């Protein structure tokens, strides 16, 4: 059987003081987990990484960040369909997840009173069919593998009928949150396998964040998907108190490689509202990754250190004694892709804007005070306090 889900903290072994401390957080951000994932927590360890990922914490009440830190709204064509990069569309096919990670960058769609984000499948298919520059579609959410199998099949069949699509991707944390969703549904695995065929692969981009999430059930579920012909990759944000240790990160990457799931992206934690206690400064994160990679070999060394910025994916290329180098890895305007950007080091920087804001402030106080657009990334330079 698949895991049983809960939206209440009452069943968790928390003290009354802990429940009171997170009450303001629960008023704004929802909680969702299941018995399988919660069983991975060592409740005697207050710093347990799985607990930090899934259980609400009072630090989430800090007034910091934005609900849409990557500007997804700017690239939303219709509810649930984004078209940021010319060759890629994103369908938000589900409005439910196997669990709500406390650092989720789309937590806005799970909040009380949120505008529904699930896509109109027929309208989305018509748009994608008419936009021949789109070469691949990422089916995301929420978690598409929580959809009823018939609904997922309808989406996959509809996309399969569009000739200019070269491959499909599904973003899913179900191999992590509830591997039994895969283990106990061979028809789901068969469906996914049918849509991963020679010349047109189906990828599952999964999200293992810590080695403790890799268990015998998850290894078995990943094995089923791979034997069916599905290609798997992994992406994780760098999270303070979870995986911001070179040895932990190296163990995660190496364990993934052993399963045949090469690391794809290591993301700078997005500056989402409520996420400050998860953030790691960019330059420290780069150093952590480099030390971790020295402990890895082969496929475990593939992760790119990137930010999903409003202006595109920005890769952290290197840090010298005085400078930081970035590369525009993906951009809405393909002409800008590959551009190298260089800034003075800023050890406190948590996001690309922190480098832009500092440079704009140095070069033009008047522009900064007027809220001008940054010449580097195109985002608005915030006004500075007097």
Residue, then its C-alpha position, 0 to 999 in steps of 0.5 A: x500500500x502507498x503511504x498514509x498522509x497527514x495535514x496535522x501536527x497532532x500525530x507528530x511527537x512534538x512537545x506542546x511548546x514546539x506546537x505553540x512555536x510553529x502556530x503562526x507558521x501553520x496559519x500561513x503555510x500548510x503542512x503535509x507529510x506521510x507515514x513513510x517519510x516521517x518514519x525516516x526522522x530520528x525524533x531524538x535528534x532535534x537537528x535531524x535533516x529529514x525533520x528539517x525538510x518536512x516539519x514546520x519551524x518557527x524560523x519560517x515566520x521571519x519576514x524575508x524573501x518573495x513568494x515568487x522569487x524566480x518570477x514565474x508569473x512573468x512567464x505564465x502563458x495561462x494558469x499552469x503553463x509557463x514558457x520561459x525558455x523558447x524550447x521549453x514549456x512547463x505544465x503544472x499538472x498537479x496541485x498536490x505533493x507527496x509532502x510539502x518541503x518547508x523550503x518549497x519555492x512554489x509554496x504560494x500555490x498551497x497557501x490558503x486562498x491561492x489562485x488555482x495553478x493546475x493547468x487546463x490540459x486541452x488548452x495547454x496542448x493546443x498552445x504547445x502544438x502551435x508553438x513549434x519552437x518548443x522542443x521539450x515539456x517539463x510536467x511539474x506541479x505539485x507532483x504529477x506522479x500523484x495524479x490518477x494514472x488515467x489523467x497522467x496518461x491523457x497528458x502523456x498521450x497528448x504530448x506524444x501526438x505533438x511531432x516537434x517535441x523531442x523529449x518529455x520530463x516529469x519533475x517528481x519527488x515521489x521516489x523519495x516521499x513515497x516509493x510505494x506509489x511506484x512499487x505498488x503500481x506496475x501499470x504506472x511504471x509501464x505507462x512511463x516506460x511506454x513513453x520513454x522510447x528510442x529517439x524520444x526519452x522520458x526523464x524523471x527529474x527527482x529530488x533527493x536532498x539528503x542521503x537518509x532519503x535513500x532507502x531500500x524501497x527508494x532503491x527498488x522504486x528507482x530500479x523499476x523505473x530504470x528497467x522500464x526505460x525511464x531516464x532519471x536525474x536528480x536535483x537538490x537545493x543546497x540547504x543549511x542544516x540539511x546538506x551544506x556539508x561536503x561529506x554529506x553532499x558527496x555521500x548523496x552524490x555518490x549514492x545517487x550515482x550507484x543507483x544510476x541517477x546522476x546529479x543534475x543541478x545543485x541549486x542555490x536555495x531560492x529567496x522564497x518567503x520563509x526560507x532564510x534559515x535554509x540559505x547558504x551564501x553563494x560563495x560558501x556554497x561553491x566551496x562546499x560543492x568543490x570540496x564534495x566533488x573531490x570526494x566523488x568520482x565519475x557520474x557523481x561529479x556532474x552537478x552544476x551549481x546554479x540559480x533559477x533566477x528571474x532572468x534565467x538559470x545562472x551557473x556559478x562558474x568560479x570564485x577567485x581571491x577577489x572575484x566571482x564568475x557566473x555564466x548564463x546557463x539558460x536564458x529567455x533570449x538565446x542570444x544571451x546564453x553563455x554570457x560570462x558575468x564577473x563581480x567583486x566577491x561578496x561573502x554575504x551574498x545569498x542570491x544573484x541580485x545581491x551582487x547586482x545590487x552592490x554593483x549598481x549601488x557603487x556605480x549609480x546611487x541615483x539609479x539605485x534610489x530610483x529603482x532602475x533596472x539592473x544592467x546585468x540581470x534586468x531585474x529592478x534594483x530595490x531602493x536603499x534605506x536612508 
